Amino acid sequence: MTGISGLDDVLRGGFLRGHVYLVEGEPGAGKTTLGLQFLLDGARTGERCLYITLSETEAELRDGAASHHWTLGEEIKVCELLPPDSLLQDEHQQSLLYASDLELGETTKQIFEAVIRENPSRLVLDSLSEIRLLAQGSLRYRRQILTIKHFFAKLGTTVVLLDDLTAESTDKTVHSIAHGVLRLEQLAPAYGAERRRLRVVKYRGQRYRGGYHDFTIATGGIQVFPRLIAAEHRAPVRREPLSTGIESFDSLLGGGVDSGSSTVILGPAGSGKSLIAINFVTAALARGERAALFVFDEELGLLRERMRAMGIDLEAAERSGKLTIEQIDAAELTPGEFAHHVRRIVDESSVKTVVIDSLNGYQAAMPEQNSLVLHIHELLQYLNRRGAATFMTVAQHGLVGSMQTPVDVTYLADTVILLRFFEARGRVRRAVSVIKKRTGAHESTIREYRIGATGLCVGEPLETFQGVLSGVPTYAGDDKPLLQGRHD
């Protein structure tokens, strides 16, 4: 085990005992933190642990541990191999080992002596860049690493070597020798917090979860969010139609949407996408189910006030424990962390209705649009297999006429609801239609809907209008199909 549950998941159980592993990454990537968590996990089970540092002082190492509220107890020994000019020797520093002007062989000897003296089950060596500098050559460096590996193999010690990637990128000396290689990366987007991710480069004789996995470093250490693979979560799901609570809307949807399905609500800004999504939430609450609402764009206080004015008390639902509402900051949250967060809430609270408002905000968290589609695909597949009905809103560019969608996920969704503005009798009105539903038949009509003080009202099919989706329709009838209000 590594002491990091998400990383153990990626590695299918953690580091195997008695082998040498390489953890590489640029300075600040999180190598030291990972090494300390690895030792702390061993200390919790009573194992003897040793941290050999060739660059940091023991005081710096303990200060770093204290920032995570960790205490390096008697089970974890820290051994320094530092240049003599960097420290003043006194009676309290008799155990210090120095490695400034020592030959490479002497430095290796000092490492071996410390290991024999402490006899650890787990060892972290930080860092290989100092040994590489002393070696002054690739061949000599490789020989020394092989010597270190064979020495530890005889003792049965599990070793984690840290490397800060100061060598040439083509130098794979340790890669070929280590039993497993883990690379940590830190990305700096144009705006927002840094993004961290890791990848298992190799792991001999062991299956692992490939690809990149997001991780964060906060007080308490590293938290890894394994890449979601929906195929690993297959389970039988009984799909049932879910009513919206509005009879005319149910008719448009062919009886409602099904549990264990996904719905995308498309429309321009201000067309009522969030309200329609929340209408599905209130219908779920009325059935006694739990729901979760993840808001990227709107401030939660304003959302609660808007809904309260329409007779929807979100705060009361939150207090009852039936509804979870969370504000998501796309600039601070990685996509992997978001997916992990959604999964945790759905699993722990048995949530059956999930709303993501909106995918435009989710897209802002993604470095590449193609990656967003893959993330959404896996998340939707997972939620569907958990029997949850998922609703996502997407704000299209434009107000009337031709519309553009910033990210096309309609082919992933089981149901697609399209909203439009159109002009009729001198007023701007709203139209809704269902353009796709995999799980059953639906109306092919276009209906007007109105947002009023009592919420959402859906009218009869606009059968006598043509060109509603163009924004400026023509009227070819003699009845009155439009919804009537106090201004009509």
Secondary structure as UniProt FT lines:
FT   HELIX           5..10
FT   TURN            11..12
FT   TURN            17..18
FT   STRAND          20..24
FT   TURN            27..28
FT   HELIX           31..44
FT   TURN            45..46
FT   STRAND          49..53
FT   HELIX           58..67
FT   TURN            68..69
FT   TURN            74..75
FT   STRAND          76..82
FT   HELIX           84..86
FT   HELIX           91..93
FT   TURN            94..95
FT   STRAND          97..98
FT   HELIX           104..118
FT   STRAND          122..126
FT   HELIX           128..135
FT   HELIX           138..155
FT   STRAND          158..163
FT   TURN            169..170
FT   HELIX           173..177
FT   STRAND          180..187
FT   STRAND          195..203
FT   TURN            204..205
FT   STRAND          212..218
FT   TURN            219..220
FT   STRAND          221..225
FT   HELIX           230..233
FT   STRAND          241..242
FT   HELIX           247..252
FT   TURN            253..254
FT   STRAND          257..258
FT   TURN            259..260
FT   STRAND          262..268
FT   TURN            269..270
FT   HELIX           273..286
FT   TURN            287..288
FT   STRAND          291..295
FT   HELIX           300..309
FT   TURN            310..311
FT   HELIX           314..319
FT   TURN            320..321
FT   STRAND          323..327
FT   TURN            330..332
FT   HELIX           335..349
FT   STRAND          353..357
FT   HELIX           359..364
FT   HELIX           369..385
FT   TURN            386..387
FT   STRAND          389..397
FT   TURN            410..412
FT   STRAND          415..424
FT   TURN            425..426
FT   STRAND          427..437
FT   TURN            438..439
FT   STRAND          446..452
FT   TURN            453..454
FT   STRAND          455..461
FT   TURN            463..464
FT   STRAND          465..466
FT   HELIX           468..470
FT   STRAND          474..475
FT   TURN            486..487
//
